[in-house]
Amino acid sequence: MGVDIIFKIAAIGILTAIVGQILKQTGKEEIATMATLAGLILVLVMILGMIGDLFTAIKTLFSF
């Protein structure tokens, strides 16, 4: 779970940026904004899952 999650987040960011720029150049700014928001939500869901795992690990660590 170390470096691979960073590469996944970076790949999502790069793909979102490319798709957003292509859509903006074709004149579809609204769809570009939606694509950017979709990428952001995807990354946030990944991070929230990791935070949930962290809290579970801390809970098991401090349980007596």
N, C-alpha and C positions, 0 to 999 in steps of 0.2 A: 504494500500500500504506500510505499515511499514516493519515489520519483514518478511512477506511472500516473498517479492522479494529477500531478502538475502538468505532465505532457497531455493528458486528456483535456484539462481545462484550457491549456494553451491552444490545442487543436480546435476546440470549439470556438474560442475567441477569434482565431485566424479565419476559420470558415465563415463565422458570422460577419466579420469585417469584409471579407471578399464578397459575400452575397449581398451585404448592405450596399457596398459601393457599386456593384453591378446594377442593382435595382434602382439606386439613385441616379445613375447615369442614363437609365432608360426612362426616367421620369416617373417612377413609381415609389415616391417617398413614403407613402403610407405603408406599403407592403414592406419596405426596407425597415421601417420602425418596428413593425410587427415581427420581422425576422430577428432583429436585434433583441427585442424583448423576449422572444422565444429562447434565444441562446442564453440570455441572462437567467431566465427561469430554470433552464436545464442545469446550469452551473450551480445555482442556488440550491436546487434539489439535491445535487450531488454533495454539496457542502453540508447541508442539513442532515443528510444521512450519516456523514462522518462525525458530525457533532453529537448525534444521538449515540453512535458507537462509543464516543469518548465519554459521555456521561454514564453509559452502562459500565464501561471499564472502571471509571472512578468509583461508581457505586459498589461494584464487586471488590474493589481494592480496599475500601474503608469499611466494608461490612464485617462484623465480628462473628 
